[in-house]
Amino acid sequence: MYELSVQGEFCAAHALLIGGEREPIHGHNFRVRARVCGAELDADGFVCDFHLVQESLGGILADLSNCNLQEHAAFASRSPTAEHIARHIHDALAGRLRGRLGEGAWVSSVSVTEAPGCEATYRVERAAVGGRAGTGAERG
């Protein structure tokens, strides 16, 4: 299995509801790592072109940058936790790359670091034959 990763960063604020209480609004420099996996390389020897992933991820992060995430449409019905941010970025990136990745390649995970040592990951795994085996989220 081959895996490549692309990193990006955006600044935004949120005020999460924890145990029924809203925390004070505060900001983070969210660090993002997106991973693309594939069992095979294309004719040029790539899982996919880094630049394609960088450009796509950059557009998604620009949309999240410098805003109050509670007011962003992506979080209208869910709290902007690091887990939900990772899922949102994953789904948006997979959508932007749909049809542009080589056969058998997919966006395998997105990790969001909210503060040093505090990372949440949303991961999608594929069966060896290329079908979706399952999805899951984990806190890393």
OpenMM code with the backbone's topology and positions (N, CA, C; nanometers):
from openmm import Vec3, app, unit

residues = "MET TYR GLU LEU SER VAL GLN GLY GLU PHE CYS ALA ALA HIS ALA LEU LEU ILE GLY GLY GLU ARG GLU PRO ILE HIS GLY HIS ASN PHE ARG VAL ARG ALA ARG VAL CYS GLY ALA GLU LEU ASP ALA ASP GLY PHE VAL CYS ASP PHE HIS LEU VAL GLN GLU SER LEU GLY GLY ILE LEU ALA ASP LEU SER ASN CYS ASN LEU GLN GLU HIS ALA ALA PHE ALA SER ARG SER PRO THR ALA GLU HIS ILE ALA ARG HIS ILE HIS ASP ALA LEU ALA GLY ARG LEU ARG GLY ARG LEU GLY GLU GLY ALA TRP VAL SER SER VAL SER VAL THR GLU ALA PRO GLY CYS GLU ALA THR TYR ARG VAL GLU ARG ALA ALA VAL GLY GLY ARG ALA GLY THR GLY ALA GLU ARG GLY".split()
positions = [
    Vec3(0.0851, -0.1179, 0.0000),
    Vec3(0.0000, 0.0000, 0.0000),
    Vec3(0.0891, 0.1235, 0.0000),
    Vec3(0.0537, 0.2192, -0.0844),
    Vec3(0.1243, 0.3467, -0.0887),
    Vec3(0.0383, 0.4530, -0.0209),
    Vec3(0.1042, 0.5489, 0.0434),
    Vec3(0.0324, 0.6580, 0.1075),
    Vec3(0.1126, 0.7861, 0.0898),
    Vec3(0.0428, 0.8918, 0.0541),
    Vec3(0.1067, 1.0223, 0.0539),
    Vec3(0.0267, 1.1134, 0.1445),
    Vec3(0.0923, 1.2155, 0.1969),
    Vec3(0.0203, 1.3092, 0.2820),
    Vec3(0.0554, 1.4515, 0.2429),
    Vec3(-0.0424, 1.5374, 0.2629),
    Vec3(-0.0286, 1.6799, 0.2363),
    Vec3(-0.0756, 1.7518, 0.3611),
    Vec3(-0.0037, 1.8558, 0.3980),
    Vec3(-0.0375, 1.9306, 0.5186),
    Vec3(-0.0797, 2.0725, 0.4845),
    Vec3(-0.1639, 2.1267, 0.5699),
    Vec3(-0.2065, 2.2647, 0.5576),
    Vec3(-0.2430, 2.3176, 0.6947),
    Vec3(-0.2789, 2.4433, 0.6994),
    Vec3(-0.3123, 2.5062, 0.8263),
    Vec3(-0.4143, 2.6159, 0.8013),
    Vec3(-0.5028, 2.6374, 0.8989),
    Vec3(-0.5937, 2.7501, 0.8933),
    Vec3(-0.6192, 2.7991, 1.0349),
    Vec3(-0.6526, 2.9253, 1.0461),
    Vec3(-0.6847, 2.9875, 1.1748),
    Vec3(-0.8347, 3.0106, 1.1807),
    Vec3(-0.8954, 2.9720, 1.2909),
    Vec3(-1.0392, 2.9919, 1.3087),
    Vec3(-1.0708, 2.9867, 1.4575),
    Vec3(-1.1920, 3.0261, 1.4905),
    Vec3(-1.2372, 3.0267, 1.6290),
    Vec3(-1.3566, 2.9338, 1.6451),
    Vec3(-1.3755, 2.8882, 1.7683),
    Vec3(-1.4966, 2.8139, 1.8037),
    Vec3(-1.5183, 2.8248, 1.9536),
    Vec3(-1.6394, 2.7904, 1.9938),
    Vec3(-1.6767, 2.7871, 2.1359),
    Vec3(-1.7643, 2.6639, 2.1526),
    Vec3(-1.7042, 2.5545, 2.1923),
    Vec3(-1.7736, 2.4260, 2.1975),
    Vec3(-1.8659, 2.4163, 2.3191),
    Vec3(-1.9701, 2.3394, 2.3021),
    Vec3(-2.0618, 2.3069, 2.4108),
    Vec3(-2.0094, 2.1761, 2.4717),
    Vec3(-1.9658, 2.1813, 2.5970),
    Vec3(-1.9079, 2.0645, 2.6631),
    Vec3(-1.9844, 2.0404, 2.7925),
    Vec3(-2.0487, 1.9253, 2.8015),
    Vec3(-2.1253, 1.8926, 2.9210),
    Vec3(-2.2371, 1.9923, 2.9484),
    Vec3(-2.2946, 2.0457, 2.8423),
    Vec3(-2.4051, 2.1399, 2.8564),
    Vec3(-2.3636, 2.2842, 2.8783),
    Vec3(-2.2335, 2.3094, 2.8876),
    Vec3(-2.1859, 2.4461, 2.9081),
    Vec3(-2.1007, 2.4906, 2.7903),
    Vec3(-2.1267, 2.6128, 2.7453),
    Vec3(-2.0507, 2.6692, 2.6338),
    Vec3(-1.9193, 2.7256, 2.6867),
    Vec3(-1.8097, 2.6834, 2.6267),
    Vec3(-1.6807, 2.7382, 2.6643),
    Vec3(-1.6641, 2.8759, 2.5994),
    Vec3(-1.5720, 2.9568, 2.6483),
    Vec3(-1.5484, 3.0878, 2.5859),
    Vec3(-1.4983, 3.0705, 2.4419),
    Vec3(-1.5361, 3.1624, 2.3560),
    Vec3(-1.4866, 3.1567, 2.2187),
    Vec3(-1.3352, 3.1772, 2.2209),
    Vec3(-1.2670, 3.0977, 2.1419),
    Vec3(-1.1217, 3.1036, 2.1364),
    Vec3(-1.0761, 3.0548, 1.9995),
    Vec3(-0.9553, 3.0882, 1.9642),
    Vec3(-0.9036, 3.0530, 1.8330),
    Vec3(-0.7929, 2.9495, 1.8386),
    Vec3(-0.7724, 2.8879, 1.7239),
    Vec3(-0.6650, 2.7896, 1.7075),
    Vec3(-0.5995, 2.8101, 1.5718),
    Vec3(-0.4760, 2.7697, 1.5636),
    Vec3(-0.4111, 2.7466, 1.4352),
    Vec3(-0.4267, 2.5968, 1.4104),
    Vec3(-0.5330, 2.5602, 1.3399),
    Vec3(-0.5610, 2.4194, 1.3142),
    Vec3(-0.4623, 2.3684, 1.2093),
    Vec3(-0.3938, 2.2613, 1.2408),
    Vec3(-0.3031, 2.1970, 1.1451),
    Vec3(-0.3727, 2.0734, 1.0899),
    Vec3(-0.3650, 2.0571, 0.9604),
    Vec3(-0.4389, 1.9520, 0.8921),
    Vec3(-0.3422, 1.8666, 0.8116),
    Vec3(-0.3605, 1.7356, 0.8210),
    Vec3(-0.2849, 1.6420, 0.7369),
    Vec3(-0.3856, 1.5518, 0.6664),
    Vec3(-0.3839, 1.5556, 0.5340),
    Vec3(-0.4702, 1.4696, 0.4531),
    Vec3(-0.3840, 1.3605, 0.3908),
    Vec3(-0.4364, 1.2387, 0.3942),
    Vec3(-0.3630, 1.1249, 0.3399),
    Vec3(-0.4428, 1.0610, 0.2266),
    Vec3(-0.3710, 1.0256, 0.1211),
    Vec3(-0.4299, 0.9547, 0.0075),
    Vec3(-0.3563, 0.8229, -0.0053),
    Vec3(-0.4315, 0.7133, -0.0151),
    Vec3(-0.3738, 0.5793, -0.0262),
    Vec3(-0.4098, 0.5154, -0.1590),
    Vec3(-0.3279, 0.4213, -0.1983),
    Vec3(-0.3570, 0.3411, -0.3160),
    Vec3(-0.2687, 0.2180, -0.3163),
    Vec3(-0.3232, 0.1086, -0.3637),
    Vec3(-0.2469, -0.0162, -0.3703),
    Vec3(-0.1528, -0.0176, -0.4896),
    Vec3(-0.1850, 0.0605, -0.5907),
    Vec3(-0.1062, 0.0626, -0.7142),
    Vec3(-0.0674, 0.2057, -0.7484),
    Vec3(0.0380, 0.2196, -0.8258),
    Vec3(0.0794, 0.3499, -0.8766),
    Vec3(0.0295, 0.3653, -1.0195),
    Vec3(0.0098, 0.4904, -1.0618),
    Vec3(-0.0338, 0.5137, -1.1993),
    Vec3(0.0856, 0.4981, -1.2941),
    Vec3(0.0639, 0.5215, -1.4218),
    Vec3(0.1684, 0.5027, -1.5224),
    Vec3(0.2890, 0.5934, -1.4987),
    Vec3(0.2690, 0.7050, -1.4291),
    Vec3(0.3787, 0.7973, -1.3993),
    Vec3(0.4478, 0.7661, -1.2673),
    Vec3(0.4011, 0.6623, -1.1958),
    Vec3(0.4620, 0.6236, -1.0699),
    Vec3(0.4074, 0.6952, -0.9480),
    Vec3(0.2856, 0.7499, -0.9578),
    Vec3(0.2227, 0.8240, -0.8492),
    Vec3(0.0994, 0.7527, -0.7954),
    Vec3(0.0721, 0.7703, -0.6667),
    Vec3(-0.0621, 0.7435, -0.6146),
    Vec3(-0.1517, 0.8525, -0.6716),
    Vec3(-0.1052, 0.9764, -0.6617),
    Vec3(-0.1637, 1.0930, -0.7284),
    Vec3(-0.0628, 1.2058, -0.7167),
    Vec3(-0.0855, 1.3111, -0.7875),
    Vec3(0.0048, 1.4256, -0.7865),
    Vec3(-0.0146, 1.5059, -0.6576),
    Vec3(0.0942, 1.5300, -0.5843),
    Vec3(0.0882, 1.6111, -0.4621),
    Vec3(0.0186, 1.7451, -0.4876),
    Vec3(0.0503, 1.8075, -0.6011),
    Vec3(-0.0038, 1.9404, -0.6302),
    Vec3(-0.1562, 1.9393, -0.6390),
    Vec3(-0.2124, 1.8336, -0.6924),
    Vec3(-0.3581, 1.8215, -0.7011),
    Vec3(-0.4197, 1.8192, -0.5615),
    Vec3(-0.3608, 1.7433, -0.4720),
    Vec3(-0.4119, 1.7350, -0.3350),
    Vec3(-0.3897, 1.8675, -0.2628),
    Vec3(-0.2724, 1.9276, -0.2789),
    Vec3(-0.2434, 2.0566, -0.2150),
    Vec3(-0.3431, 2.1636, -0.2586),
    Vec3(-0.3677, 2.1725, -0.3872),
    Vec3(-0.4603, 2.2735, -0.4401),
    Vec3(-0.6013, 2.2520, -0.3859),
    Vec3(-0.6464, 2.1285, -0.3868),
    Vec3(-0.7812, 2.0968, -0.3389),
    Vec3(-0.7940, 2.1237, -0.1896),
    Vec3(-0.6965, 2.0785, -0.1110),
    Vec3(-0.6989, 2.1015, 0.0331),
    Vec3(-0.6912, 2.2507, 0.0638),
    Vec3(-0.6079, 2.3234, -0.0096),
    Vec3(-0.5940, 2.4669, 0.0115),
    Vec3(-0.7254, 2.5415, -0.0057),
    Vec3(-0.8035, 2.5028, -0.1047),
    Vec3(-0.9335, 2.5667, -0.1252),
    Vec3(-1.0296, 2.5411, -0.0105),
    Vec3(-1.0271, 2.4210, 0.0431),
    Vec3(-1.1142, 2.3854, 0.1563),
    Vec3(-1.0725, 2.4629, 0.2807),
    Vec3(-0.9424, 2.4698, 0.3060),
    Vec3(-0.8944, 2.5401, 0.4247),
    Vec3(-0.9167, 2.6900, 0.4133),
    Vec3(-0.9062, 2.7454, 0.2939),
    Vec3(-0.9324, 2.8885, 0.2745),
    Vec3(-1.0765, 2.9217, 0.3121),
    Vec3(-1.1674, 2.8294, 0.2836),
    Vec3(-1.3086, 2.8505, 0.3169),
    Vec3(-1.3318, 2.8506, 0.4683),
    Vec3(-1.2490, 2.7803, 0.5432),
    Vec3(-1.2631, 2.7733, 0.6893),
    Vec3(-1.1831, 2.8813, 0.7615),
    Vec3(-1.0914, 2.9427, 0.6911),
    Vec3(-0.9961, 3.0334, 0.7532),
    Vec3(-1.0597, 3.1628, 0.8026),
    Vec3(-1.0140, 3.2062, 0.9196),
    Vec3(-1.0516, 3.3352, 0.9778),
    Vec3(-1.2013, 3.3514, 0.9993),
    Vec3(-1.2654, 3.2463, 1.0457),
    Vec3(-1.4081, 3.2570, 1.0744),
    Vec3(-1.4383, 3.1960, 1.2115),
    Vec3(-1.5572, 3.2240, 1.2589),
    Vec3(-1.6111, 3.1563, 1.3762),
    Vec3(-1.6777, 3.0308, 1.3210),
    Vec3(-1.6240, 2.9147, 1.3513),
    Vec3(-1.6741, 2.7908, 1.2923),
    Vec3(-1.8198, 2.7636, 1.3269),
    Vec3(-1.8690, 2.8166, 1.4398),
    Vec3(-2.0111, 2.8011, 1.4731),
    Vec3(-2.0998, 2.8653, 1.3665),
    Vec3(-2.0480, 2.9651, 1.2975),
    Vec3(-2.1252, 3.0383, 1.1979),
    Vec3(-2.1044, 2.9854, 1.0564),
    Vec3(-2.0179, 2.8867, 1.0402),
    Vec3(-1.9908, 2.8283, 0.9084),
    Vec3(-2.1006, 2.7280, 0.8739),
    Vec3(-2.1452, 2.7287, 0.7509),
    Vec3(-2.2544, 2.6408, 0.7069),
    Vec3(-2.2257, 2.4931, 0.7331),
    Vec3(-2.1007, 2.4520, 0.7271),
    Vec3(-2.0655, 2.3107, 0.7484),
    Vec3(-2.0974, 2.2636, 0.8894),
    Vec3(-2.1099, 2.3583, 0.9832),
    Vec3(-2.1329, 2.3217, 1.1227),
    Vec3(-2.2657, 2.3758, 1.1747),
    Vec3(-2.3574, 2.3972, 1.0830),
    Vec3(-2.4897, 2.4476, 1.1216),
    Vec3(-2.5640, 2.3480, 1.2104),
    Vec3(-2.5405, 2.2179, 1.1881),
    Vec3(-2.6134, 2.1167, 1.2649),
    Vec3(-2.5223, 2.0271, 1.3486),
    Vec3(-2.3952, 2.0637, 1.3590),
    Vec3(-2.3027, 1.9864, 1.4413),
    Vec3(-2.1963, 2.0788, 1.4976),
    Vec3(-2.1471, 2.0425, 1.6125),
    Vec3(-2.0471, 2.1219, 1.6813),
    Vec3(-1.9134, 2.1144, 1.6073),
    Vec3(-1.8414, 2.2253, 1.5957),
    Vec3(-1.7134, 2.2229, 1.5245),
    Vec3(-1.5982, 2.1685, 1.6107),
    Vec3(-1.6147, 2.0456, 1.6565),
    Vec3(-1.5075, 1.9772, 1.7280),
    Vec3(-1.3981, 1.9392, 1.6274),
    Vec3(-1.2818, 1.9060, 1.6761),
    Vec3(-1.1748, 1.8623, 1.5868),
    Vec3(-1.2183, 1.7392, 1.5060),
    Vec3(-1.2965, 1.6506, 1.5685),
    Vec3(-1.3456, 1.5314, 1.4983),
    Vec3(-1.4366, 1.5698, 1.3818),
    Vec3(-1.5299, 1.6616, 1.4059),
    Vec3(-1.6211, 1.7040, 1.2994),
    Vec3(-1.5488, 1.7847, 1.1919),
    Vec3(-1.4500, 1.8623, 1.2318),
    Vec3(-1.3717, 1.9371, 1.1333),
    Vec3(-1.2972, 1.8390, 1.0430),
    Vec3(-1.2360, 1.7359, 1.1021),
    Vec3(-1.1649, 1.6351, 1.0223),
    Vec3(-1.2595, 1.5661, 0.9247),
    Vec3(-1.3785, 1.5306, 0.9699),
    Vec3(-1.4768, 1.4648, 0.8814),
    Vec3(-1.5194, 1.5589, 0.7687),
    Vec3(-1.5457, 1.6850, 0.8018),
    Vec3(-1.5851, 1.7820, 0.7000),
    Vec3(-1.4766, 1.7970, 0.5939),
    Vec3(-1.3517, 1.8140, 0.6377),
    Vec3(-1.2421, 1.8307, 0.5422),
    Vec3(-1.2247, 1.7053, 0.4588),
    Vec3(-1.2324, 1.5886, 0.5219),
    Vec3(-1.2217, 1.4624, 0.4469),
    Vec3(-1.3268, 1.4550, 0.3372),
    Vec3(-1.4526, 1.4765, 0.3745),
    Vec3(-1.5614, 1.4630, 0.2778),
    Vec3(-1.5495, 1.5657, 0.1655),
    Vec3(-1.5119, 1.6885, 0.2004),
    Vec3(-1.4948, 1.7925, 0.0982),
    Vec3(-1.3788, 1.7581, 0.0047),
    Vec3(-1.2687, 1.7084, 0.0604),
    Vec3(-1.1530, 1.6725, -0.0217),
    Vec3(-1.1845, 1.5532, -0.1112),
    Vec3(-1.2489, 1.4528, -0.0559),
    Vec3(-1.2870, 1.3362, -0.1371),
    Vec3(-1.3774, 1.3800, -0.2522),
    Vec3(-1.4679, 1.4729, -0.2248),
    Vec3(-1.5556, 1.5249, -0.3301),
    Vec3(-1.4789, 1.5988, -0.4384),
    Vec3(-1.3854, 1.6824, -0.3989),
    Vec3(-1.3064, 1.7588, -0.4966),
    Vec3(-1.2170, 1.6682, -0.5801),
    Vec3(-1.1710, 1.5578, -0.5211),
    Vec3(-1.0790, 1.4676, -0.5921),
    Vec3(-1.1495, 1.3543, -0.6652),
    Vec3(-1.2806, 1.3415, -0.6455),
    Vec3(-1.3561, 1.2337, -0.7107),
    Vec3(-1.3345, 1.2390, -0.8618),
    Vec3(-1.2935, 1.1275, -0.9181),
    Vec3(-1.2700, 1.1181, -1.0614),
    Vec3(-1.1337, 1.1708, -1.1044),
    Vec3(-1.0566, 1.2254, -1.0113),
    Vec3(-0.9256, 1.2819, -1.0448),
    Vec3(-0.8110, 1.1982, -0.9892),
    Vec3(-0.8434, 1.1017, -0.9037),
    Vec3(-0.7415, 1.0121, -0.8488),
    Vec3(-0.7309, 0.8887, -0.9368),
    Vec3(-0.6178, 0.8238, -0.9303),
    Vec3(-0.6002, 0.7006, -1.0041),
    Vec3(-0.6929, 0.5913, -0.9528),
    Vec3(-0.7111, 0.4900, -1.0349),
    Vec3(-0.7969, 0.3780, -0.9967),
    Vec3(-0.7446, 0.3153, -0.8682),
    Vec3(-0.8327, 0.2943, -0.7738),
    Vec3(-0.7958, 0.2317, -0.6476),
    Vec3(-0.7386, 0.3269, -0.5441),
    Vec3(-0.7270, 0.4563, -0.5754),
    Vec3(-0.6763, 0.5531, -0.4772),
    Vec3(-0.7946, 0.6226, -0.4108),
    Vec3(-0.7764, 0.6597, -0.2856),
    Vec3(-0.8830, 0.7280, -0.2127),
    Vec3(-0.8240, 0.8147, -0.1021),
    Vec3(-0.9012, 0.9116, -0.0558),
    Vec3(-0.8618, 0.9926, 0.0589),
    Vec3(-0.8827, 0.9040, 0.1805),
    Vec3(-0.7738, 0.8591, 0.2396),
    Vec3(-0.7835, 0.7589, 0.3455),
    Vec3(-0.8065, 0.8196, 0.4834),
    Vec3(-0.7543, 0.9394, 0.5074),
    Vec3(-0.7767, 1.0013, 0.6377),
    Vec3(-0.7443, 1.1489, 0.6338),
    Vec3(-0.8027, 1.2181, 0.7293),
    Vec3(-0.7689, 1.3580, 0.7558),
    Vec3(-0.7520, 1.3706, 0.9065),
    Vec3(-0.6396, 1.4284, 0.9474),
    Vec3(-0.6126, 1.4547, 1.0889),
    Vec3(-0.6107, 1.6042, 1.1116),
    Vec3(-0.6674, 1.6453, 1.2233),
    Vec3(-0.6701, 1.7859, 1.2616),
    Vec3(-0.6048, 1.7981, 1.3988),
    Vec3(-0.5021, 1.8808, 1.4066),
    Vec3(-0.4365, 1.9102, 1.5332),
    Vec3(-0.4842, 2.0474, 1.5782),
    Vec3(-0.5466, 2.0484, 1.6942),
    Vec3(-0.6034, 2.1711, 1.7487),
    Vec3(-0.5007, 2.2430, 1.8362),
    Vec3(-0.4197, 2.1688, 1.9046),
    Vec3(-0.3135, 2.2205, 1.9907),
    Vec3(-0.2052, 2.1129, 1.9941),
    Vec3(-0.0819, 2.1491, 2.0251),
    Vec3(0.0241, 2.0486, 2.0277),
    Vec3(-0.0152, 1.9263, 2.1108),
    Vec3(-0.0028, 1.8097, 2.0493),
    Vec3(-0.0345, 1.6849, 2.1173),
    Vec3(-0.1820, 1.6479, 2.1174),
    Vec3(-0.2675, 1.7294, 2.0558),
    Vec3(-0.4129, 1.7045, 2.0547),
    Vec3(-0.4602, 1.6929, 1.9105),
    Vec3(-0.4766, 1.5705, 1.8631),
    Vec3(-0.5099, 1.5443, 1.7235),
    Vec3(-0.6308, 1.4529, 1.7139),
    Vec3(-0.7205, 1.4841, 1.6193),
    Vec3(-0.8346, 1.3971, 1.5892),
    Vec3(-0.8230, 1.3538, 1.4439),
    Vec3(-0.8573, 1.2290, 1.4169),
    Vec3(-0.8460, 1.1733, 1.2821),
    Vec3(-0.9781, 1.1127, 1.2389),
    Vec3(-1.0155, 1.1399, 1.1148),
    Vec3(-1.1271, 1.0703, 1.0513),
    Vec3(-1.0649, 0.9839, 0.9435),
    Vec3(-1.0945, 0.8533, 0.9464),
    Vec3(-1.0304, 0.7567, 0.8575),
    Vec3(-1.1344, 0.6754, 0.7804),
    Vec3(-1.1041, 0.6493, 0.6536),
    Vec3(-1.1860, 0.5627, 0.5695),
    Vec3(-1.0950, 0.4522, 0.5181),
    Vec3(-1.1338, 0.3281, 0.5430),
    Vec3(-1.0531, 0.2154, 0.4982),
    Vec3(-1.1209, 0.1468, 0.3812),
    Vec3(-1.0403, 0.0882, 0.2958),
    Vec3(-1.0893, 0.0148, 0.1799),
    Vec3(-1.0456, -0.1299, 0.1888),
    Vec3(-1.1302, -0.2194, 0.1399),
    Vec3(-1.0930, -0.3610, 0.1311),
    Vec3(-0.9863, -0.3758, 0.0234),
    Vec3(-0.9135, -0.4844, 0.0258),
    Vec3(-0.8051, -0.5078, -0.0696),
    Vec3(-0.8527, -0.5030, -0.2140),
    Vec3(-0.9792, -0.5339, -0.2386),
    Vec3(-1.0303, -0.5331, -0.3756),
    Vec3(-1.0756, -0.3946, -0.4179),
    Vec3(-1.0623, -0.2944, -0.3296),
    Vec3(-1.0960, -0.1587, -0.3681),
    Vec3(-1.2318, -0.1123, -0.3212),
    Vec3(-1.3114, -0.2002, -0.2605),
    Vec3(-1.4417, -0.1586, -0.2104),
    Vec3(-1.4294, -0.1000, -0.0725),
    Vec3(-1.5279, -0.0274, -0.0308),
    Vec3(-1.5250, 0.0353, 0.1016),
    Vec3(-1.5495, -0.0717, 0.2075),
    Vec3(-1.4543, -0.0830, 0.2987),
    Vec3(-1.4671, -0.1806, 0.4065),
    Vec3(-1.5364, -0.1220, 0.5276),
    Vec3(-1.5175, 0.0050, 0.5477),
    Vec3(-1.5795, 0.0683, 0.6638),
    Vec3(-1.5225, 0.2057, 0.6860),
    Vec3(-1.5861, 0.2815, 0.7715),
    Vec3(-1.5373, 0.4131, 0.8041),
    Vec3(-1.5319, 0.4263, 0.9532),
    Vec3(-1.4546, 0.5197, 1.0004),
    Vec3(-1.4497, 0.5402, 1.1434),
    Vec3(-1.3755, 0.6662, 1.1787),
    Vec3(-1.3990, 0.7101, 1.2973),
    Vec3(-1.3292, 0.8271, 1.3488),
    Vec3(-1.2562, 0.7857, 1.4754),
    Vec3(-1.1419, 0.8449, 1.4952),
    Vec3(-1.0675, 0.8148, 1.6163),
    Vec3(-0.9990, 0.9404, 1.6628),
    Vec3(-0.9711, 0.9427, 1.7873),
    Vec3(-0.8991, 1.0569, 1.8462),
    Vec3(-0.7559, 1.0092, 1.8693),
    Vec3(-0.6580, 1.0876, 1.8181),
    Vec3(-0.5188, 1.0428, 1.8267),
    Vec3(-0.4358, 1.1169, 1.9209),
] * unit.nanometer
topology = app.Topology()
chain = topology.addChain("A")
for resn in residues:
    res = topology.addResidue(resn, chain)
    for name in ("N", "CA", "C"):
        topology.addAtom(name, app.Element.getBySymbol(name[0]), res)
